[in-house]
Amino acid sequence: MIKYALRSAAMACLAGALTASAAGFEVQVETDAKPWTHLDANDDPARFQFAVVTDRTGGHRPGVFEEGVERLNLLQPEFVMSVGDLIEGYTEDLDELDRQWAEFDGFVDRLDMPFFYVPGNHDISNPLMTEVWKKRLGRDYYHFVYRNVLFLCLNSEDPPPSNISDTQAEYVKLALEQNPDVRWTLVFLHKPLWNVPGDHGWNKVEDLLRPRKHTVFAGHTHNYFKNVRDHGNQYITLATMGGGSGLRGPNFGEFDHFLWVTMTDEGPIMANLMLSGIWDTNVISRERKEYLLPLLEGAAVRSQGVVVPAGAFESAETVLRLVNDADLPMNIEVRLLQDDLLRSSRRNVITTVAPNSVEEVPLTLTAISAVPVDVLRPLRAEWTVTYELPENVAPVEVRGQHRLVIDRIVSLPAATEAIDVDGDLGEWGALEVRPAEPGQVQTTQDAWYGNQDASAVFSLRTGQEFLYAGIAVTDDERRNADDEDYQRQDSIEFWLDARPEPERAGGGSSLLVALPAGGDISKVHRPESLPEGTQVASTRKRFGYEVEIAIPLSYIESLGGSAWTSLRANVAVIDHDGDGRAKVWYRPDWRSPADYAASGTFVRE
């Protein structure tokens, strides 16, 4: 009897399932109480899903983009949008361009769904690349409508760099006029031009978009960020899907991902799908970015600097400055590494710096015996900063390194013979400024392996009409391209501040002479900004190159007076190797928190 009763109950339940259904579900529970919330399935036919992929290149890491393609096929969006930087580009070699595009097309051909191209600066940076783009892909800006949503795909290099032409803006105007009743407008472009100063055409586009509901997607910075503009619309800057990145995680906006977008009548719902997980659009807030940025720039630990006359060094006093620009207490630990020749009076500093304040730690630096200043290497201070965040967010820990440089005042002699600015340093003799170690190295992916990889020695001389700089650069692997900006290839920067003290001690405007390795005056960066009569020449050597620069003394006298006695000078070597980019400074970048008063001082004989 028991078996029969159970069987009868089961049959009754199944019979009920045959008569009740909702929204495509076949209901199998007949009781008044149901083990589900409701049967209104989330299957509105007006909804659709697509993905947005971002920068593959700009120091690309092989295999990452291809892995993203595999993940997209697993998730099956209806189509995939892009925001540019698809190939490395920056070349006028047609065969190389064809090879790069064939490689990229091979990646997206693996997608099960459509892929929409948008150009970035790496894809369309010169006339030949623009011609190749149009030959392969047709238009460099266009639009389409899908399920009553307008998609605008724009070119932020029209023409390069960083520009939207009047013609393109007029195209946007017509596209918007032809589609006045779409439920949403989505815009895709490479550079987030709303963050770029100057008149580059974006304001015209934004004014056209302002009256309607819209969302904008960009890339380029390799750093994720969400803006909500004054008109209430979201502007998303994506991070990377294979481009160069520190990959320090969501707190820093550095990760490989693509954006997953579900389009609804109320607007897009967006999620960041990383190779290591899924996040919503609030990966990093504006508030958190504001207090993390100084840490990323190395501003938490600074020093007063030690500048001494040339000769033997024995001891000097300095100050370590611990700077907290956040509204939260900053926990910091500093470990001062002892050197074979140099010692610090403290080995460790552990403290908590109050919000928006500075704590100064006095230090005495002592040499083990009297030694020449030039053989002393900077004393390293390794630091760890921790912020305990509110709202149950995991603590943020940032590590960095500061260098305490023992600097010397360098003599600036008169030239003993005429200097012919031809890029050959044969008449200079021995170059006096030969630092044992750089004052600062800025790298991507730790791409500097010592002085033999990239470094410079140099001298300054005064003549009857010019201040001369002779610079010998060591570079074990030169990389140059005549059509590129000097920053994108091996190059040299010479900085000069001829203002009198104390003006120049506080930083500020300086003269910059920059040119690619082996370049001449025609390759100098912004020649119109240099004093009239400036001369520049460079010659390539087997393992590096030599540079000569002549700056009219009239320029120096215009700032420091006819009786000027001293100035500041700095040299930076930019080195591009296969594993990244390094910028190697004689003294710390004057624009960075690592700078200190009187660094790189030369006194006229």
Secondary structure, DSSP 4 states (H G I P E B T S, - for coil): -HHHHHHHHHHHHHHHHHH-EETTEE----SSS-SSS----S--TT-EEEEEE----SS--TTHHHHHHHHHHHH--S-EEE-S--S------HHHHHHHHHHHHHHHTT-SS-EE----TTTSSSHHHHHHHHHHHS-SSEEEEETTEEEEE--SEESSSSEE-HHHHHHHHHHHHH-TT-SEEEEE-SS-GGGS-S-SSHHHHHHHHTTS-EEEEE-SSSS-EEEE-TTS-EEEE--BSSSS----BGGGTB-BEEEEEEEETTEEEEEEEETTEEEES-SS-HHHHHHHHHHHTT-SEEE--EEEESSEEEEEEEEEEEEE-SSS-EEEEEEEPP-SSEEES-SEEEEEEPTTEEEEEEEEEEEEEEEEGGGPPPEEEEEEEEE--STTPPPEEEEEEEEE-EEEEEEEPBPSS----SS--TTT-S-SB--SS-SEEEESTT---STTTEEEEEEEEE-SSEEEEEEEEEESS----TTS-GGGSSEEEEEEE-PPTTGGGG----EEEEEETT--GGG-SSGGGSPTT-EEEEEEETTEEEEEEEEEHHHHHHHH-TT--EEEEEEEEEEEETTEEEEEESS--TTSTT--TTTTEEEE-
